[in-house]
Amino acid sequence: MKNLSKEELLSRLEGINRSNALIYFDLNGFILGVNAIFLKVMGFAEDEHDKLIGKHHSIFVSYEYSKSNEYKTFWETLRAGKFFEGEFERKKIDGSPIYLQATYNPIFDESGTITKIMKIATDITETVISKNKINELSKSLQIELDNSNKLRIAIEMEKDAALNDLDATIKKSQSELIKVIVKSALFVIMSVGFITTLMYSFAILSNKDTQIIGSTWSNMFSVLLTNAFSIVGTIMGIKYATQEDKKEKTKKYENQ
């Protein structure tokens, strides 16, 4: 840049002036000049230069920020010959927020002394607003996703509780049914044994042929064994049937 001619520098500055918002400040932050683009961006008419000339830069920021140490350091840094670059939130003439992509550039004279500060800015408000909306949408989607996960966990817990209740009910019904079968079987066995014993005793006392009674008792004993095996088979069948029923119901819950 130092090797450029004065004409070349003016030509480049004119190009910047045609496409960017420009504003000049003295070293204390008071406005020296603005271009038409800056006026339009900040909500002024193109011929309202006089409304800004002589005003301080702080009219574009909040009152709280203008009184902060950060704002004081900002201007001390510029006066020291350093530049600032970044995204800045500022205020338009109507108080509404505007976001600028800008550089604050110290301007030096031929002796190397800082004479003014030139700010080159581009309005990026729509981009920032869109970005903020996307961020808000992302947060909302994340909240909905978290809620969906919580709902899924709650459904899983309800399903597990339902399966546990179903299992307890099946076991209780199975246990009660087995008790009824066992009680009935014991009653039959005891009744047959009691009747057979009475018949055998009566035959002995009345001098009757006990061979028939013995044969009858043997047949009764066979019946008792058959009944016993039948009872065991019935119990095992009930257990198998209830287990298979439980598996089917579990699959049904899992598929829902």
C-alpha positions as a printed Julia matrix, in Angstrom:
256×3 Matrix{Float64}:
   0.0      0.0    0.0
   2.9      2.4    0.74
   4.19     2.04  -2.85
   0.84     2.97  -4.42
   0.47     6.38  -5.98
  -1.85     8.94  -4.52
  -4.16     8.52  -7.51
  -4.3      4.76  -7.0
  -5.1      5.16  -3.32
  -7.89     7.62  -4.1
  -9.25     5.26  -6.76
  -9.37     2.35  -4.28
 -10.97     4.54  -1.63
 -13.61     5.63  -4.12
 -14.36     1.98  -4.9
 -14.8      1.24  -1.19
 -16.99     4.33  -0.83
 -19.34     3.13  -3.6
 -19.94    -0.33  -2.11
 -19.58     0.02   1.67
 -20.88     2.14   4.53
 -18.14     4.58   5.58
 -17.88     6.85   8.61
 -14.93     8.86   9.95
 -14.19     9.74  13.59
 -11.62    11.93  15.28
  -9.44    10.33  17.96
 -12.01    11.1   20.66
 -14.84     9.34  18.81
 -16.66    12.35  17.35
 -18.03    11.99  13.82
 -16.17    13.85  11.04
 -18.01    12.54   8.01
 -20.21     9.75   6.57
 -21.15     8.52   3.12
 -24.66     8.02   1.71
 -24.62     4.25   2.22
 -23.92     4.65   5.94
 -26.76     7.16   6.28
 -29.19     4.79   4.57
 -28.06     1.78   6.61
 -28.55     3.66   9.89
 -32.01     4.96   8.94
 -31.14     8.5    7.81
 -31.98    10.21   4.54
 -29.09    10.61   2.1
 -28.91    14.38   2.68
 -28.95    14.24   6.5
 -25.18    14.42   7.02
 -25.58    17.37   9.36
 -27.59    15.28  11.82
 -24.5     13.17  12.48
 -21.5     15.45  12.02
 -20.1     16.39  15.44
 -22.06    13.67  17.28
 -20.21    11.03  19.27
 -19.95     7.39  18.26
 -21.79     6.43  21.47
 -25.14     7.4   19.86
 -24.9      4.06  18.01
 -24.5      1.9   21.14
 -26.53     1.29  24.3
 -26.14     3.65  27.23
 -24.84     0.84  29.45
 -22.16    -0.14  26.93
 -21.11     3.5   26.38
 -20.31     3.78  30.11
 -18.5      0.44  30.35
 -14.76    -0.17  30.68
 -14.95    -2.29  27.53
 -16.09     0.72  25.48
 -13.36     2.89  27.03
 -10.73     0.29  26.16
 -12.13     0.08  22.61
 -11.29     3.72  21.93
  -7.97     3.59  23.75
  -6.95     0.71  21.47
  -7.88     2.69  18.34
  -5.98     5.75  19.53
  -2.95     3.52  20.02
  -2.95     2.8   16.27
  -4.52    -0.68  16.35
  -7.58    -1.69  14.37
 -10.75    -3.53  15.34
 -12.52    -6.09  13.16
 -15.63    -8.2   13.76
 -19.41    -8.27  14.04
 -20.9     -5.37  15.99
 -24.41    -4.75  17.27
 -25.37    -1.1   16.92
 -28.48     1.12  17.11
 -30.23     2.78  14.18
 -31.78     6.25  14.43
 -35.13     4.71  15.48
 -33.47     2.63  18.22
 -33.84    -0.7   16.41
 -30.81    -3.02  16.42
 -28.55    -3.44  13.4
 -25.65    -5.83  12.97
 -22.54    -4.7   11.08
 -19.52    -6.56   9.78
 -16.96    -3.8   10.19
 -13.34    -2.73  10.54
 -12.17     0.32  12.48
  -8.98     1.52  10.78
  -6.62     4.21  12.17
  -5.56     6.67   9.43
  -1.98     8.02   9.57
  -0.47    11.13   7.97
   2.89    11.18   6.2
   4.72    11.6    9.5
   3.07     8.47  10.97
   0.74    10.37  13.27
  -2.85     9.1   13.67
  -5.26    11.71  12.37
  -8.62     9.95  12.26
 -10.43     6.61  12.43
 -12.18     5.22   9.35
 -14.89     2.61   9.79
 -15.82     0.4    6.83
 -19.05    -1.54   7.42
 -21.52    -3.91   5.76
 -25.06    -4.51   6.99
 -25.39    -8.21   7.95
 -28.59    -7.87   9.99
 -30.64   -10.31   7.89
 -27.86   -12.91   8.07
 -27.56   -12.59  11.85
 -31.34   -12.75  12.35
 -31.56   -15.85  10.14
 -28.7    -17.44  12.06
 -30.41   -16.67  15.37
 -33.67   -18.18  14.09
 -31.82   -21.33  13.05
 -30.18   -21.53  16.47
 -33.55   -21.12  18.18
 -35.07   -23.78  15.92
 -32.18   -26.11  16.7
 -32.73   -25.58  20.42
 -36.47   -26.24  20.03
 -35.8    -29.41  18.03
 -33.33   -30.58  20.68
 -35.94   -29.97  23.38
 -38.52   -31.95  21.38
 -35.98   -34.75  20.87
 -35.26   -34.84  24.61
 -38.99   -34.95  25.35
 -39.42   -37.78  22.84
 -36.66   -39.75  24.52
 -38.28   -39.18  27.92
 -41.63   -40.36  26.51
 -39.98   -43.45  25.01
 -38.38   -44.28  28.37
 -41.73   -43.79  30.15
 -43.44   -46.11  27.64
 -40.73   -48.73  28.15
 -41.22   -48.51  31.93
 -44.99   -48.85  31.56
 -44.53   -51.83  29.24
 -42.16   -53.53  31.71
 -44.6    -52.89  34.56
 -47.46   -54.34  32.49
 -45.4    -57.45  31.69
 -44.52   -57.88  35.35
 -48.18   -57.57  36.35
 -49.14   -60.05  33.63
 -46.49   -62.5   34.82
 -47.66   -62.19  38.44
 -51.28   -62.75  37.39
 -50.38   -65.83  35.33
 -48.31   -67.3   38.16
 -51.1    -66.68  40.66
 -53.74   -68.27  38.41
 -51.44   -71.21  37.66
 -50.71   -71.75  41.36
 -54.4    -71.65  42.31
 -55.34   -74.09  39.52
 -52.61   -76.54  40.55
 -53.83   -76.39  44.16
 -57.37   -77.31  43.07
 -56.1    -80.23  40.95
 -53.86   -81.57  43.74
 -56.65   -81.31  46.31
 -59.08   -83.14  43.97
 -56.48   -85.83  43.19
 -55.72   -86.41  46.88
 -59.42   -86.7   47.59
 -59.88   -89.3   44.84
 -56.81   -91.27  45.95
 -57.84   -91.25  49.61
 -61.43   -92.2   48.71
 -60.41   -95.13  46.53
 -57.9    -96.34  49.11
 -60.42   -96.04  51.92
 -63.13   -97.91  49.99
 -60.71  -100.66  48.97
 -59.49  -101.1   52.54
 -63.05  -101.34  53.83
 -63.93  -103.97  51.24
 -60.82  -106.02  52.04
 -61.51  -105.83  55.81
 -65.14  -106.78  55.31
 -64.14  -109.84  53.25
 -61.74  -111.03  55.95
 -64.32  -110.62  58.71
 -67.05  -112.38  56.75
 -64.76  -115.18  55.6
 -65.27  -114.16  51.97
 -62.79  -114.88  49.18
 -60.12  -112.19  49.5
 -58.57  -113.04  46.12
 -61.25  -111.02  44.36
 -60.74  -108.17  46.82
 -56.97  -108.38  46.34
 -57.43  -108.27  42.59
 -59.78  -105.35  43.01
 -57.3   -103.58  45.31
 -54.52  -104.2   42.76
 -56.69  -102.72  40.01
 -57.53   -99.77  42.24
 -53.8    -99.26  42.94
 -53.12   -99.23  39.19
 -55.88   -96.68  38.79
 -54.29   -94.57  41.53
 -50.89   -94.65  39.78
 -52.51   -93.81  36.44
 -54.35   -90.9   38.06
 -51.13   -89.74  39.69
 -49.31   -89.69  36.36
 -52.31   -88.02  34.75
 -52.25   -85.28  37.41
 -48.54   -84.7   36.92
 -49.08   -84.53  33.14
 -51.94   -82.05  33.59
 -49.79   -79.82  35.82
 -46.88   -79.87  33.37
 -49.29   -79.12  30.51
 -50.67   -76.12  32.39
 -47.16   -74.78  33.04
 -46.17   -75.23  29.4
 -49.37   -73.61  28.14
 -49.03   -70.61  30.46
 -45.37   -70.15  29.52
 -46.22   -70.2   25.81
 -49.08   -67.77  26.41
 -46.72   -65.48  28.29
 -44.23   -65.56  25.39
 -46.96   -64.66  22.9
 -48.19   -61.76  25.02
 -44.62   -60.53  25.53
 -44.07   -60.5   21.76
 -47.35   -58.62  21.33
 -46.25   -55.92  23.8
 -42.83   -55.61  22.16
 -44.38   -55.14  18.72
 -46.69   -52.36  19.91
